[in-house]
Amino acid sequence: MRRPSHSSEEEEFRWLLHDEVHAVLRQLQDILKEASLRFTLPSSGTATEGPAKQENFILGSCSTDQVKGVLTLQGDALSQADVNLKIPRNNQLLHFAFREDKQWKLQQIQDARNHVSQAMYLLANRDESYQFRTGAEVLKLMDAVMLQLTRARNRLTTPATLTLPEIAASGLTRMFAPALPSDLLVNVYINLNKLCLTVYQLHALQPNSTKNFRPAGGAVLHSPGAMFEWGSQRLEVSHVHKVECVIPWLNDALVFFTVSLQLCQQLKDKISVFSSYWSYRPF
């Protein structure tokens, strides 16, 4: 098969730079607009947007019915939480809920949303009227957009690793009424498309305990036997209860991130094929 002449390759690259790049950018903007709607971002300048709608999620586990939770999500905040914990040892049923005046911000959702906004801002600055002069310029834009989308995805797929004292010191423990008993810790986080609630039961290690005290490091989920020091006490995790629930719109957002990243990479690959043209002169 005869190789196209240089001039036809140059024409193809000129078309890619002036037409196809903008077509891909429009597609990316449409996808990210959908993603931003999932995060209930206020659309530009519409003052009519009310507060984000409340959604109730029932968190349970197939392996245990010891913990049941109903968490109410409103955009990037937990506006209500209602948790029941059954303690088989003494057949006790504990119930605790958020105080009426409290909301708990889910930083992961807030951060992911901000990264989507940044990606949309980058694309909006390169509208139809903008003329790309070199392939390098397109690659630079794609790299910047991909960085924001990767960060958005990572915030949802990588929950924070916390030490047990960090969980104990978290403001989340002070959100409940009645107050949490001193032998319980609670953590809430996003993992991929799931809202996760973890309840840790603790017991104090006696000063004369023969156990070798070794404080646990940071983890997303601590295991029974993990030890830590809090105040003047040495404590050990005796039981861990984790319940979770899928949030459908987070699932959508993750799919939109993947599709957008693929589109960016495909455009980068197409541009790179012609690197011999744009590496030394603009079109």
C-alpha positions in Angstrom: 0.0 0.0 0.0 1.4 3.4 -1.1 2.3 5.7 1.8 0.4 9.0 1.6 2.4 12.0 0.5 3.7 14.5 3.1 1.2 17.1 1.9 -1.8 14.8 2.5 -0.5 13.9 5.9 -0.1 17.5 6.7 -3.7 18.1 5.6 -4.8 15.3 7.8 -3.0 16.8 10.8 -4.3 20.3 10.0 -7.9 18.8 10.0 -7.1 16.9 13.3 -5.9 20.1 15.0 -8.6 22.5 13.7 -11.6 20.2 13.7 -11.4 16.9 15.5 -9.7 18.3 18.6 -12.8 20.6 19.1 -15.2 17.8 18.5 -13.5 15.7 21.2 -13.5 18.7 23.6 -17.2 19.2 23.1 -17.7 15.5 23.8 -15.6 15.8 27.0 -17.6 18.8 28.1 -20.9 17.0 27.6 -19.7 14.0 29.7 -18.3 16.1 32.5 -21.5 18.1 32.6 -23.3 14.9 33.2 -20.7 14.0 35.9 -21.1 17.4 37.6 -24.9 17.0 37.6 -24.4 13.7 39.6 -22.5 15.7 42.2 -25.4 18.3 42.2 -23.1 21.1 41.2 -25.1 24.3 40.8 -25.3 25.1 37.1 -23.7 28.4 36.2 -25.5 31.3 37.5 -28.9 29.8 38.1 -30.1 31.2 41.4 -33.2 29.0 41.4 -31.2 25.9 42.4 -32.4 24.8 45.9 -30.4 22.7 48.3 -29.3 19.2 47.1 -32.0 16.6 47.6 -31.8 14.2 50.5 -31.3 10.5 49.8 -31.6 7.8 52.4 -29.3 4.8 52.3 -29.8 1.7 54.4 -26.5 0.2 55.3 -26.3 -3.5 56.1 -24.1 -6.5 55.8 -25.0 -10.1 54.7 -22.5 -11.5 57.3 -23.9 -9.7 60.3 -27.1 -8.1 61.5 -25.3 -6.6 64.5 -25.1 -3.1 63.0 -27.8 -1.4 60.9 -27.6 2.2 59.8 -29.7 4.6 57.8 -27.6 7.5 56.5 -29.1 10.5 54.8 -26.9 12.1 52.1 -27.5 15.6 50.9 -25.0 16.4 48.2 -21.6 16.1 49.8 -22.8 16.1 53.4 -24.4 13.5 55.7 -27.4 15.4 57.1 -28.7 12.5 59.3 -27.4 9.2 60.6 -29.3 6.6 62.6 -27.3 3.7 63.8 -28.4 0.6 65.8 -25.8 -1.7 67.3 -26.7 -5.1 68.9 -24.1 -6.3 71.5 -24.6 -10.1 71.9 -22.5 -10.3 75.0 -25.2 -8.7 77.2 -28.0 -8.6 74.6 -27.8 -4.8 74.7 -29.3 -2.7 71.8 -27.6 0.7 71.4 -29.1 3.4 69.3 -27.5 6.7 68.4 -28.3 9.4 65.8 -26.9 12.7 64.6 -27.9 15.8 66.7 -30.5 17.8 64.8 -28.2 20.8 64.3 -25.3 18.8 62.8 -24.1 17.8 59.3 -21.0 15.9 58.5 -19.1 16.9 55.3 -17.8 14.0 53.2 -14.5 15.6 52.1 -13.9 12.9 49.4 -17.1 13.9 47.6 -16.4 17.6 48.0 -12.8 17.1 46.6 -13.9 14.9 43.7 -16.5 17.5 42.8 -13.9 20.3 42.9 -11.6 18.4 40.5 -14.5 17.9 38.1 -15.1 21.7 38.2 -11.4 22.3 37.5 -11.4 20.0 34.5 -14.6 21.7 33.1 -12.9 25.1 33.6 -9.9 24.0 31.6 -12.1 22.9 28.7 -14.3 26.0 28.8 -11.2 28.1 28.2 -10.6 26.4 24.9 -14.0 26.9 23.1 -14.8 26.6 19.4 -13.2 30.0 18.6 -9.8 29.0 20.0 -7.2 27.9 17.4 -4.8 25.3 18.5 -1.4 26.1 16.9 0.6 23.0 17.8 0.1 19.4 18.8 2.1 20.1 22.0 -0.5 22.6 23.0 -3.3 19.9 22.7 -1.2 17.4 24.7 -0.6 19.9 27.4 -4.4 20.6 27.8 -5.1 16.8 27.8 -2.5 16.2 30.5 -4.0 19.0 32.6 -7.6 17.6 32.2 -6.4 14.0 32.9 -4.7 15.1 36.0 -7.9 16.6 37.5 -10.0 13.6 36.4 -7.4 11.1 37.9 -7.4 13.1 41.2 -11.3 13.1 41.2 -11.3 9.3 40.7 -8.6 8.7 43.3 -10.5 10.7 46.0 -13.4 8.2 45.6 -11.3 5.0 45.2 -8.7 5.8 47.9 -10.2 6.5 51.4 -8.0 8.1 53.9 -5.8 5.9 56.1 -6.4 6.9 59.7 -4.9 5.9 63.0 -7.3 4.9 65.7 -6.5 8.1 67.8 -7.3 10.1 64.6 -10.7 8.4 64.4 -11.2 9.0 68.1 -10.4 12.7 67.8 -12.6 13.2 64.7 -15.5 15.6 64.9 -17.7 12.7 63.7 -17.6 11.2 67.2 -19.2 14.4 68.6 -22.1 14.4 66.1 -24.3 11.9 68.0 -27.0 12.2 70.6 -26.9 10.5 72.9 -23.1 10.8 72.9 -21.2 7.7 71.8 -20.2 5.4 74.7 -16.4 5.6 75.4 -15.9 2.0 74.2 -17.2 2.8 70.6 -15.6 4.5 67.6 -17.4 5.3 64.4 -15.9 6.1 60.9 -17.7 7.0 57.7 -16.1 7.1 54.3 -16.5 6.5 50.5 -14.9 3.6 48.8 -15.4 3.5 45.1 -19.2 3.7 44.7 -20.0 2.7 48.3 -20.8 4.6 51.4 -19.2 2.7 54.3 -19.9 2.9 58.0 -17.5 1.2 60.4 -18.2 0.7 64.2 -15.3 -0.3 66.4 -15.9 -1.9 69.8 -13.1 -1.3 72.2 -11.9 -2.6 75.6 -9.3 -1.2 77.9 -6.0 -3.1 78.4 -5.3 -3.5 82.1 -2.1 -1.9 83.3 -0.8 -5.3 84.4 -1.7 -6.9 81.0 1.0 -9.2 79.7 0.0 -8.3 76.1 2.9 -6.7 74.2 1.5 -3.2 73.5 2.1 -2.1 70.0 0.1 0.9 68.7 -1.4 0.2 65.2 -0.5 2.5 62.3 -2.9 4.1 59.9 -5.5 2.0 58.0 -8.7 2.4 56.1 -10.2 -0.5 58.1 -8.6 -1.7 61.4 -8.8 -5.3 62.6 -9.7 -6.8 65.9 -6.6 -6.8 68.1 -5.4 -3.3 66.9 -4.2 -1.3 69.9 -3.8 2.4 70.6 -3.4 4.9 73.4 -6.1 7.5 74.1 -5.7 9.9 77.0 -4.2 7.9 79.7 -5.7 4.6 78.6 -4.4 1.8 76.4 -7.2 0.3 74.3 -7.7 -2.6 72.0 -10.3 -3.2 69.2 -12.4 -6.2 70.2 -15.0 -6.2 67.4 -15.3 -4.5 64.0 -18.6 -4.0 62.3 -18.6 -2.7 58.7 -21.7 -2.0 56.7 -22.0 -0.4 53.3 -24.4 0.6 50.6 -23.9 1.4 46.9 -24.6 5.1 45.9 -25.8 4.8 42.2 -24.8 8.3 41.2 -21.2 7.8 42.4 -21.2 4.7 40.2 -22.2 6.9 37.3 -19.6 9.5 38.1 -16.8 6.8 38.1 -17.9 5.5 34.7 -17.9 9.1 33.4 -14.3 9.6 34.7 -13.2 6.4 33.0 -14.8 7.3 29.6 -13.4 10.9 29.8 -9.8 9.6 30.5 -10.0 7.2 27.6 -11.1 10.0 25.2 -8.3 12.2 26.4 -5.8 9.4 25.9 -7.1 8.6 22.4 -6.8 12.2 21.3 -3.2 12.3 22.7 -2.4 9.1 20.7 -3.8 10.6 17.5 -1.8 13.8 17.9 1.4 12.0 18.8 1.2 10.0 15.5 1.9 13.4 13.7 4.6 14.5 16.1 7.2 15.0 13.3 5.0 17.8 12.0 4.2 19.7 15.1 7.5 19.3 16.9 9.1 22.0 14.9 6.4 24.3 13.5 2.9 25.5 14.3 -0.1 25.0 11.9 
